[in-house]
Amino acid sequence: MPRVILTLLFILIVFNPSVSQTAEKLVEICAAKLGDAQYLRDFQVELEAAEDGSEKPVAKYSLILSSNTQYRLMVCNAEDSDGSAIIELYDGRGFMGSNYSEKTGKKYPSFDVQIKRTDVYHIFISFKDGNPGRAVAILAFVKRL
Amino acid sequence: MLKYFSLFFLVVAVVSCKPRADDDSEAAGDDALLMMGKAETEVPRYVAEGIISNISSLLEEAFFLKQIGVPFEKKHLAATTNVERVSDSELLSAFNLGALGLNLGYMSVYQQIADLPHYLETISVLSGKLNIDGQFDHERLLRIARNQGDIDSLTYFSLHGYNRLNEYMLKNSKEHLSALMATGLFLEGLYLLTQVAQLHHTDDLAGRIGEQKIMLNDLLLAMRFFQNEYEPLKDIADELEKIQKEFRDVEITYEMGEPETVEKDGRLVIIQNEKSRVDISGETLARITANTEKIRNQYVF
């Protein structure tokens, strides 16, 4: 009997996508979509839904980027994610860009950024409309400028 | 004045992500000076953690050297034969883990992997001594290296492994180990750049070394933050300050501009329209080189 339960559990874990697509697996899947860019770092995000009347949850990370370098920031949503991840890049003076344009409503899976100044930068990851969600963002090296 | 810029930028970005500040860099510097006293202890943890998570330098310095046409030089690598000398010390083990990571990246990018198994084994010993060895897939990397396998996979899993090590440290109240690993990575990278510059001097390379002033200022900021939680970090931070002093004469000037977003071949590209210029004299470079070598050799086995 215990063997049957274990077998059933195994089948459930292996074939249930919400369990089997771990964050690590998602990083590998996302890294495989980088094309000609070289993986440098990943950011695993899981956020709850925004509460009524509150700002939507945001995951914040800091990173150092080097001058004369083109980087790629790619975001991949987990299969079981309700929300669609938005990634925003800031430097010390404020907002630089995002994979989502509020004006056009267009969303890109990734964007490149050409850095001309070595410094600390910040990426903020949230989910569109404050939905709950799970995603992975990857920073990758594209080329020296 | 410039010394305070990145600190100021950290504080501004953290307290607000509002529309961009104006381009008056002098005013920004003055504000930064006024904020110095409080800011040094008030940098949010996530910023300090972000600075010490700069694992990508494991590859970026090597990419840079390869791109400017500098050949691989085995003599710049750290030795792996004296592991027992450091492995009884948590501080030295974490520091050397970072230094070896930089070496791993250097070998991978140049596809010079004959000695790589020795480095992986030493990394395994050090991470074992620190009780963090479960985070790094040594066996997989060894298999790829021994079979002269796919270099891209080797590079990916090396960097991925270091990112996981760092994450594990941060999540398990071992931030001091992460800070030490970051210091080892940084100092080994600076050592590599300065040693190479003695043999293959170019303006690009000198500029890259000069820019390490910014990295060092940020790293010291994080080290001082975590020093409050782990006092032994103070000694190594004090050593780094000696190198920081040699960077005083490095001048970095900026021409400010607004970023723009364009679409190229269906891909969104953000272009930072700023320019930076690094001035570093031969004398300054020589002093940085000498101090870096001296301090690096105190810690690297």
Interface residues (C-beta under 8 A of the other chain):
Chain A: V27 A31 Q38 Y39 L40 R41 D42 K60 Y61 S62 L63 I64 S66 S67 T69 E88 L89 Y90 D91 G92 R93 G94 F95 M96 G97 N99 Y108 S110 F111 D112 V113 Q114 I115 K116 R117 T118 D119 V120 H122 F124 L139 F141 R144
Chain B: F5 S6 F8 F9 L10 V12 A13 V14 S16 C17 K18 P19 R20 A21 Y46 V47 E49 G50 I51 S53 N54 I55 S56 S57 L59 E60 F63 F64 Q67 D152 T155 Y156 L159 H160 N163 E211 I214 M215 D218 Y254 P259 T261 R267 L268 V269 I270 I271 Q272 N273 E274 K275 S276
